[in-house]
Amino acid sequence: MSGPISNDPPAVQVRRRPVQERSTDTVNHILSSASALLTKVPLEEITTSRIAAEAGISIGGLYRFFPDKQTILDAIAVRHMDDFRSSLVGAVAKSVLSDGPGFLNRVIDAYIAYLDAHPDFRTLALGRHISAVTRQVQAGPDAGPASLVKWFIMWRLGVKEPALLDLKLRIAIEAGERLIGYAYEQPTQEERAAVLSELKGLLAAYLF
């Protein structure tokens, strides 16, 4: 069976894909430029005008894709969370761990390593600069790393109470985010590691 027939002139059909690709490239360039600024200057000094200048585009060109600074910050956070979850899926697929605490420790270690490697995301996540709406979506029990922990608990450990598990995961996420932020406030690596060790034990005892 033939596909749907387009009423667009041939020239329009040919141009449409490159235009979409250019738009995607521009969006990615804006986000990368904003990410670069996050590693160089305080977030409070970053404006849409400064992001546009960093990206080498007009402010009007930026506003074609993002209405304000917060939308850009949220898009950076979502991109990082998607990237982290994708990398974590690969690690989970190769995992032979059968106990909950061991699996949870691996997730936390991977998240800390990701924060260390991506200072732009660390600024947003630990500074709680992500909007409430985006954070609610990304930090839910069915999104991001939490969804993998939920899968592990339900299918690898055989827990079958999804409503209670969702509540416990939301509480664990909230506590985990705050304690990870506290860990990064410590003056030495040893003290940070000690806080993270306590965090792992606390969440493992609560979830398992």
Helices and strands as residue ranges (DSSP letters): H 10-38, G 43-45, H 48-55, H 59-63, H 69-94, H 100-117, H 119-126, H 132-138, H 144-151, I 152-156, H 162-184, H 189-207
